[in-house]
Amino acid sequence: MKNENMLKSGTLYVLPEGMTASDVATAIKRFLVNEENMETQIFKLENESYFVQARAQCGKLKQFAGLDKVTAVKLTPVSDHNLIVEIGKGKWADKVCCSIVAWFYAWPLAVTTAIGSYKQGSLPRKVLNQIESFLVS
């Protein structure tokens, strides 16, 4: 269950009885692999926190065209039943650089960069929606 208060550094969720940050990290990884076709890694940090990082499985051409996406999710327990979720914004600098090059030299890249920016921008909302779905199931 999501606490409607957005924290300065993330979103606070209330975990159901018996659920841990590890369970949520595993659910995020499963979603990113199965639904977003991303390579993922989970790292356990201090204080039972978890860090999930993911990147799209794509080649250099898609990266150059601005169609790649990356994300990082940090899960920090703040009590037995509360969890703060922070999501990184991804590789926006690459997309801006590609847009500038596309504007002057290769305008079709502007289209692919716009698509990549949309996908990158919608990823944090998809991850938060997946967390909410997992917590209520």
C-alpha positions in Angstrom: 0.0 0.0 0.0 1.3 3.4 -1.0 1.4 6.3 1.4 0.2 9.2 -0.7 2.9 11.5 0.7 5.8 11.8 -1.7 8.9 12.2 0.3 11.7 14.5 -0.7 13.8 11.6 -1.8 11.3 8.9 -2.7 7.9 7.3 -2.1 6.9 5.7 1.2 5.1 2.3 1.0 3.5 0.3 3.8 4.5 -3.4 3.5 2.0 -6.1 4.2 2.7 -8.4 7.1 5.5 -10.8 6.3 6.7 -9.0 3.2 10.3 -7.7 3.1 12.3 -5.3 0.9 13.9 -8.3 -0.6 10.5 -9.5 -1.9 9.8 -6.1 -3.4 13.3 -6.0 -5.1 12.7 -9.5 -6.6 9.3 -8.4 -7.9 10.9 -5.3 -9.5 13.6 -7.4 -11.1 11.0 -9.9 -12.4 9.0 -7.0 -13.9 12.0 -5.3 -15.6 13.2 -8.6 -17.1 9.9 -10.0 -18.2 7.9 -6.9 -19.2 10.6 -4.4 -20.1 13.2 -6.8 -21.5 16.0 -5.4 -19.4 19.2 -6.8 -17.9 19.0 -6.4 -14.1 21.2 -6.8 -11.0 20.2 -6.7 -7.3 22.6 -5.6 -4.6 22.0 -5.9 -0.9 23.2 -2.8 0.9 23.6 -1.9 4.6 20.5 -1.7 6.8 18.7 -4.4 4.8 18.4 -1.9 1.8 18.4 -3.1 -1.8 19.5 -1.6 -5.0 18.1 -2.8 -8.3 19.8 -1.5 -11.5 18.6 -2.3 -15.0 19.4 -1.5 -18.6 17.8 -2.3 -21.9 19.2 -5.2 -23.8 20.2 -3.3 -27.0 23.2 -2.8 -29.2 25.3 0.2 -29.9 23.1 1.4 -32.7 20.0 1.7 -30.5 22.1 3.5 -27.9 23.3 5.9 -30.5 19.8 6.4 -31.8 18.6 7.2 -28.2 16.4 4.1 -27.9 18.1 2.6 -24.8 16.9 3.0 -21.3 18.3 2.5 -17.8 17.0 2.8 -14.3 18.1 2.3 -10.7 15.7 1.6 -7.8 16.8 1.9 -4.2 14.6 0.2 -1.5 15.2 1.4 2.1 13.3 -0.1 5.0 12.5 2.6 7.6 10.7 0.3 10.0 9.3 -3.2 10.1 6.4 -2.2 7.8 7.6 0.9 5.9 9.7 1.1 2.8 11.1 4.1 0.9 11.5 3.6 -2.8 13.8 5.9 -4.8 14.1 5.7 -8.6 16.9 7.1 -10.6 16.2 9.2 -13.6 18.4 7.4 -16.1 20.5 8.6 -19.0 19.0 11.9 -19.9 22.3 13.5 -20.9 22.8 11.0 -23.7 19.3 11.7 -25.0 19.9 15.5 -24.9 23.2 15.1 -26.7 21.7 12.9 -29.3 18.8 15.4 -29.9 21.3 18.2 -30.5 23.2 16.1 -33.0 20.0 14.9 -34.7 18.7 18.5 -35.0 21.6 19.6 -37.0 22.9 16.6 -38.9 20.5 13.6 -38.9 16.9 14.7 -38.3 15.6 11.0 -38.2 17.5 10.6 -35.0 15.3 13.2 -33.5 12.4 10.9 -33.9 14.1 7.9 -32.3 15.5 10.1 -29.5 11.9 11.4 -28.8 10.7 7.7 -28.6 13.6 6.8 -26.3 13.0 9.8 -24.1 9.3 8.9 -23.7 10.2 5.3 -22.8 12.8 6.5 -20.3 10.4 9.0 -18.8 7.6 6.5 -18.4 9.7 3.8 -16.8 9.7 5.2 -13.2 5.9 5.4 -13.2 5.7 1.8 -14.5 8.0 0.6 -11.8 6.0 2.4 -9.1 2.8 0.9 -10.5 4.3 -2.6 -10.4 5.3 -2.1 -6.8 1.8 -1.0 -5.9 0.3 -4.0 -7.7 2.7 -6.4 -6.0 2.0 -5.0 -2.5 -1.8 -5.4 -2.9 -1.6 -8.9 -4.4 
